[in-house]
Amino acid sequence: MWLSPDEWLIYSNNKISYEQQNLLEENLFKNISNINQGSVTNVTDHWVMINLKGSKIYDLLSKSSPYDFKNFKMKKIGILGGTFDPPHNAHYEIARRAIEQYQLESVIFIPSGTPWQKDSKTSFEDRYKMTNLLIQDNNLFELSDIEKSEKNPSYTFETLNNLDHPKESLYFILGSDTAINIKTWKNYEQLSDLTHFLIALRSEDNTEMLKENFPFEYELIDGEKLNLSSSGLRKKLKENELNENDLPEKVLNYINENNLY
């Protein structure tokens, strides 16, 4: 057996992070010459094989085994990126609605390391920890540090390429205020080759604005329009005007304990 018992314990769960998937792929690459009918049978008994479809080693595994992998389906996931400075209840609610309305199996929150269009003075570590506090009680939400570098700017097209997830089962979630500015993003033209788009309307926006400014096909996330923004919350924090509908208590406590904003 070329996977340790501890590794099987991780991979046999019905929830696997991208960091764990990367570890698995590295392990399989190292041991690809050892794959035989018995070991691949063990792999196919686990959800992780589904998550490998479309990845770099999928074809190698298919050729190395008599089993038909074509019936495996990729995990249908959403991606919600942002500075999360701070993360707030609208982020949570948009992700929850996306899962409910589009039958996503999970949403991965990705805090940006060095947002090139925003001036964030809050460290990646603090924003990552606050995002974890926001989502940790929902087992359909995951957190990734794929953009953790604070030396290099974070570009969405690079992140989606690095995730290496097929477009057919990848959904990029964004607010309308961000969507109407997507043409300012680096290599934005490549994004429609990598993902589908789910857009939540802000209170001041409408579909006509999207039609004029958003260049790709998209689906709307239905529900009451949300009017929370991280910049607005930072202002409220300074003026001591926050209420319970803005931030979870755990996130607010973290902010106060670490003297943020």
N, C-alpha and C positions, 0 to 999 in steps of 0.2 A: 504494500500500500504506500503510495507516494504522497498522500496527505496525512498529516498527523491527526491523532484523535482530537486535539484542541481545534485544529482547522475545521474538521468535520462538524464539530459542535457549533462553530460560527456559521458555516455554510449551509447547514441543515435547517437553520431558522428560515421563516418566511419573510424575513426582513434583512436586507443586506445593503450596506452603504457603498458608495462608489469607491471609497478607500479600500473596503474589503474586497470589492470586485477586482480592483487593480492588483491587490495582493494575490488573489486567486489566479489571475491571468499570468502574472509573473511566474507563479508556481507551475502552472500548466506548461508554459513555454520551456521552463527548465527541464520538465519531465516528459515532454511530448513524445520522446522516443520510447518511453516506458508504457505508453497508453496501450492497453489491450482490452479485449472484450470484457473481462471481469471488472477492470477499473472504471471503464466508461459506463458500464451498467450502474455502478455505484453513483457515478456523477449524475446520470439521468434520473436517479431516484430522488434527486434534490432539486429544489427550486432554482438553484444557482445556474443550472444548465439553461434554463429559460432565459435568464438574464444575459447569457453570453451570445445569444443569437444576434448576428450582425456585427460582432466584435472581430478583432484581428485574428483570433484563433478559432473562430467558429468553423471555417472551412477545413482547417487541419483536423479538428475533432471529428467532423463529419466523415472525412476520408479515412480516419483511423478506426472507425467503428462500423459494424454491420447494421447499427440501429439508425432509423430514419429520424433525423432531428427536425424535419421540415414542419412538423405539427406543433413544435414549440412556439410560443408567442412571447414577444418581448414584453417586459413590464411597461405598462403605460404610465408615464411619469410627467409631472409638471416641474418646471424650473422657475423659481422666483428669486431673481437677483436684485441687488440694490446695496446702497451704503448701510441701510439699517442704522441710522444715526439720529435718533434711536429707532429700533423696531417697535411697531405699535399694533393696536388692535385691528386696523384696516388691513395690514399685511396678513394677519392671521385669518381674517374673515374672507378676503379675496381667495386665499389658498383653499380654505374650507369649501367655498362655493364652487371653485373649479373642480375639486374632487367629486363633489356631489353631482354637479351638472354634466360633467364629461367623463365620469366613471374612471377617473385616474386612480391608480393604485397607491400613489404617493406624490408628495410635492417636496422637492429638495430646495431648501433655502440656501442661497449662496451669497454671503457678504463679500463685497468687493474689497480687495486689498488696497489698491491705490486708485480710487475713482478719478479718471482723467478729466471728467467734466464737472466734478464737484470738489469743493475745498473742504475736506473733512479733517478736522483736527483731532477727532477721537480715534484712538488706536484701533487697529484691526482686532486685537485681542479683546478689547472692551466690547466692540460691536458684535463680535462672534459670541461672546459670553452672554450678552443681552439677548441675542437672537435665540440662543439655546434656552434661556429662561422663558422666552415667549412661547416656544413650540414644544417644550420637553414633555408635556402631558398629553400630547396627541401622537399616537403611534403611527399615524399616516404621514407625519411630517418628519423630514430628515434635514440634517445640517451638514454642509460640506465646506471645507477650507481650501478648495481647489484654487481660489484666488488670493491665498493668504500672503503672497509676496507684497511687501510694502515698498519694494525698490522699483518694480516695474508696473506700469499702468495696467489696469484690468480692462480687457476688451471682450465683449460678449461673443464675437465670432470665434475667438481663440478658445474661450471656455467651452463652447458647444462642440468645437472640434475635438478638444481634449476629452470631453465626456464620451465621445465615440458611441453615441446612442442613435439608432436609426430614426430618421425623421418620422416614419410612420407611427411611432409611438412616443414622440417627444413633443411637449407642449410648453411654449414659453409664455409665462404669465406677466402681464404688465398693465399699469394704469394708463388711462388715456392721455394724461399729461406727459407721460414718457413716450407713449406711442407716437404722438404727433410730432415729436422731435427726433424720430429714429433715423432720419436721413442725415443727421449730424454725426452718427456713430461711425467709427472706423469700419470700413469694409461692410457696411450695412447690407449691400446688395447680396452678400453671401448667405445672409441669415435665412432666407426663404428656402434655401437648399438644405438647411440643417434642422428646421423645426416648424411646427405649426404655431399659431399665435392665438392666445386667449386674452381679451382686453376687458378690463373693468372700467366703466365710465366714472369719471369724477363729476361732482355736482355741477361744475361750470362747463363741462364738455358735452358734445352730442355726436351723433353718428355722421352728421354732415362734416364736422371738423375732421373726423377720421377719414372720411372719403376723400377729402382734399389733401390730407397730409400723410396718411399711412399708405405705403406703396404695395402692401401684400394682402392676400386674402386673410381673413381672421374670423373668429367667432367671439360673440360677446358673452361675458360672464354676467348673468342676470342678477337682479336684486337691487335693493335700495342703494342709491348713489352714496358713496362714502366721501367724506370731506376732511380726512385726516392727512397731514403731511408731516414728515420728520422736521422740516424747517419750521413749520407752525408750532410743533410741539416744543422745539427748543426755545422758541420765543415764550410760549406759555410757562415753561420751566423757569425761565429767568424772572417772569412776572408772577410766579406762584399762582397760576390760574388753571392748573391741570384738574381734571375730574376723572372719575373711575372708568369712564367710557373711552379714555384716551390711551392709557397704558395699564398693563397688569401690575398689580402691587409688587410682584417680584422684580420686575424690570425697574420700577420706580425706586425701590429700595436699593438696588444695585447702583443706580445713578447717584443717589444721595450718599451711599457709603463710600463711593469712589470720587465724589466731588466732580462729577462730569457736568459739562455745560454751565 
